[in-house]
């Protein structure tokens, strides 16, 4: 019985403490609000002024043309705006301009060269090339579990077959590439260093 009385009195003490903190917070908040500067312009409007402003409603329908009115098509004698020719898709590459046909877009492959030396280009570690997108996503998810940020790039070969490449990068510094290589080696994951120029 004595232990029950102690538990009850301990519970009552916590309740009184919480209630006191709540009341103190409310009083402090009211004092804070009473000390804030008031904007005197807010109280300038009277009931008569508000009703007077509401009577002069904005006339939307006077600004917009009626939906029933139709504009007449231009007659044959009027000059039509000159049509501009549509240029084929092009990509500016340093040193030249490439014209992109449907075939070249399908077979597009950036200059990817396995690199032995590090220069000013960007570098990626390619972990895999898969025919199916779900296999590539599984590989990417496994790399994420190992703490490596990976992404999937879809490239089409000359025959139009899609390859889903799982890559880590881009890297611009040798030290970061070496760190990523070591992590992949420790996990037993094969990779290929890819240099992307341009």
C-alpha positions as CSV (number, residue, x, y, z in Angstrom):
1,X,0.0,0.0,0.0
2,X,2.8,2.4,0.8
3,X,4.3,1.9,-2.6
4,X,0.9,2.6,-4.3
5,X,0.7,5.9,-2.4
6,X,4.2,6.9,-3.5
7,X,3.4,6.1,-7.2
8,X,0.2,8.2,-6.9
9,X,1.9,11.1,-5.3
10,X,4.7,10.9,-7.9
11,X,2.1,10.9,-10.7
12,X,0.3,13.9,-9.1
13,X,3.6,15.8,-8.9
14,X,4.3,15.3,-12.6
15,X,0.7,16.4,-13.5
16,X,1.0,19.5,-11.4
17,X,4.4,20.3,-12.9
18,X,3.1,19.9,-16.5
19,X,0.0,21.9,-15.7
20,X,2.2,24.7,-14.2
21,X,4.4,24.7,-17.3
22,X,1.4,24.9,-19.6
23,X,-0.1,27.8,-17.7
24,X,3.2,29.6,-17.6
25,X,3.6,29.2,-21.3
26,X,0.1,30.6,-22.0
27,X,0.7,33.6,-19.8
28,X,4.1,34.2,-21.4
29,X,2.6,34.0,-24.9
30,X,-0.1,36.5,-24.0
31,X,2.5,38.9,-22.6
32,X,4.6,38.5,-25.8
33,X,1.6,39.3,-28.0
34,X,0.6,42.4,-25.9
35,X,4.1,43.8,-26.4
36,X,4.2,43.4,-30.2
37,X,3.8,46.7,-32.1
38,X,0.4,47.1,-33.7
39,X,-0.3,48.2,-37.2
40,X,-2.5,51.3,-36.9
41,X,-3.6,51.1,-40.5
42,X,-5.5,47.9,-39.9
43,X,-8.2,49.6,-37.9
44,X,-8.8,52.5,-40.3
45,X,-11.7,50.8,-42.1
46,X,-15.2,51.4,-40.9
47,X,-18.3,49.4,-41.9
48,X,-19.5,52.2,-44.2
49,X,-16.2,52.4,-46.0
50,X,-16.1,48.7,-46.6
51,X,-19.7,48.6,-48.0
52,X,-18.9,51.6,-50.2
53,X,-15.9,49.8,-51.7
54,X,-17.9,46.6,-52.3
55,X,-20.5,48.4,-54.4
56,X,-17.9,49.4,-57.1
57,X,-17.1,45.8,-58.0
58,X,-14.6,45.0,-60.7
59,X,-16.1,44.4,-64.1
60,X,-14.4,41.4,-65.5
61,X,-16.9,40.9,-68.4
62,X,-16.2,44.4,-69.7
63,X,-12.6,43.6,-70.2
64,X,-12.9,40.3,-71.9
65,X,-14.5,39.9,-75.4
66,X,-17.7,38.1,-75.5
67,X,-17.5,34.4,-76.2
68,X,-20.2,34.7,-78.8
69,X,-18.2,37.1,-80.9
70,X,-16.0,35.4,-83.4
71,X,-13.1,36.9,-85.3
72,X,-13.4,36.6,-89.1
73,X,-10.6,34.6,-90.8
74,X,-8.2,36.8,-92.7
75,X,-9.2,37.3,-96.3
76,X,-7.1,36.2,-99.2
77,X,-6.0,39.8,-99.9
78,X,-4.5,40.3,-96.4
79,X,-0.9,39.3,-95.9
80,X,-0.3,36.3,-93.6
81,X,2.7,36.2,-91.4
82,X,5.6,34.7,-93.1
83,X,6.2,31.1,-92.1
84,X,9.7,30.2,-90.8
85,X,11.3,27.0,-92.0
86,X,11.8,24.4,-89.4
87,X,15.4,23.5,-89.1
88,X,16.4,19.9,-88.5
89,X,17.6,19.0,-85.0
90,X,21.3,19.8,-84.5
91,X,23.7,19.5,-81.6
92,X,26.6,21.9,-81.2
93,X,29.8,20.0,-80.5
94,X,33.0,21.9,-79.9
95,X,34.5,22.4,-83.3
96,X,31.5,21.3,-85.4
97,X,27.7,21.0,-85.7
98,X,26.2,17.6,-85.9
99,X,22.9,17.0,-87.8
100,X,20.8,14.5,-85.9
101,X,18.7,12.1,-87.9
102,X,16.4,9.5,-86.4
103,X,19.0,6.9,-87.0
104,X,21.8,8.8,-85.5
105,X,19.7,9.6,-82.4
106,X,18.9,5.9,-82.0
107,X,22.6,4.9,-82.4
108,X,23.8,7.9,-80.3
109,X,26.7,7.0,-78.1
110,X,28.9,9.6,-76.5
111,X,32.6,9.2,-76.8
112,X,33.4,6.6,-74.2
113,X,37.0,5.6,-73.9
114,X,38.4,3.4,-71.2
115,X,40.8,5.7,-69.6
116,X,44.2,5.1,-68.1
117,X,45.1,8.7,-67.5
118,X,43.0,11.4,-65.8
119,X,42.5,14.8,-67.5
120,X,39.9,17.5,-67.5
121,X,37.1,15.3,-68.7
122,X,34.5,13.7,-66.5
123,X,34.8,10.0,-65.5
124,X,32.3,7.4,-64.5
125,X,32.7,3.9,-63.1
126,X,30.4,1.6,-65.1
127,X,29.3,-1.4,-63.0
128,X,27.2,-3.2,-65.5
129,X,25.4,-3.2,-68.8
130,X,22.0,-5.0,-68.9
131,X,19.5,-5.7,-71.6
132,X,16.5,-5.4,-69.2
133,X,15.7,-2.3,-67.1
134,X,14.7,-4.3,-64.0
135,X,18.1,-6.0,-63.9
136,X,19.8,-2.6,-64.1
137,X,17.5,-1.2,-61.3
138,X,18.4,-4.2,-59.1
139,X,22.1,-3.6,-59.6
140,X,21.6,0.1,-58.8
141,X,19.7,-0.7,-55.7
142,X,22.5,-3.1,-54.6
143,X,25.0,-0.3,-55.1
144,X,22.9,2.1,-53.0
145,X,22.8,-0.5,-50.2
146,X,26.7,-0.4,-50.3
147,X,26.6,3.4,-50.0
148,X,27.4,4.2,-53.6
149,X,25.1,6.6,-55.5
150,X,24.4,5.0,-58.9
151,X,22.2,5.8,-61.9
152,X,21.0,4.0,-65.0
153,X,21.8,5.3,-68.5
154,X,19.9,3.8,-71.5
155,X,22.0,3.7,-74.8
156,X,21.0,2.1,-78.1
157,X,23.5,0.3,-80.3
158,X,23.5,0.6,-84.1
159,X,20.8,-2.1,-84.4
160,X,18.5,-0.3,-82.0
161,X,19.0,-2.7,-79.1
162,X,18.8,-0.9,-75.7
163,X,21.6,-1.3,-73.1
164,X,20.9,-0.2,-69.6
165,X,24.2,0.9,-68.1
166,X,24.6,1.2,-64.4
167,X,27.1,4.0,-63.5
168,X,28.6,5.8,-60.6
169,X,29.8,9.3,-60.9
170,X,30.7,11.8,-62.4
171,X,34.1,12.1,-61.0
172,X,36.5,15.0,-61.6
173,X,39.3,14.2,-59.2
174,X,41.6,11.2,-59.0
175,X,41.2,10.8,-55.3
176,X,37.5,10.4,-55.5
177,X,37.8,7.9,-58.3
178,X,40.3,5.9,-56.3
179,X,38.0,5.9,-53.2
180,X,35.1,4.6,-55.3
181,X,37.3,2.0,-56.9
182,X,38.5,0.7,-53.5
183,X,34.9,0.4,-52.2
184,X,33.9,-1.6,-55.3
185,X,37.0,-3.8,-55.0
186,X,36.2,-4.5,-51.3
187,X,32.7,-5.6,-52.3
188,X,34.0,-7.7,-55.1
189,X,32.1,-5.7,-57.8
190,X,33.7,-5.5,-61.3
191,X,33.8,-2.1,-63.0
192,X,35.1,-0.3,-66.0
193,X,36.4,3.3,-65.9
194,X,34.7,5.4,-68.6
195,X,36.0,8.8,-69.7
196,X,33.3,11.1,-71.2
197,X,34.6,14.0,-73.3
198,X,32.7,17.1,-74.4
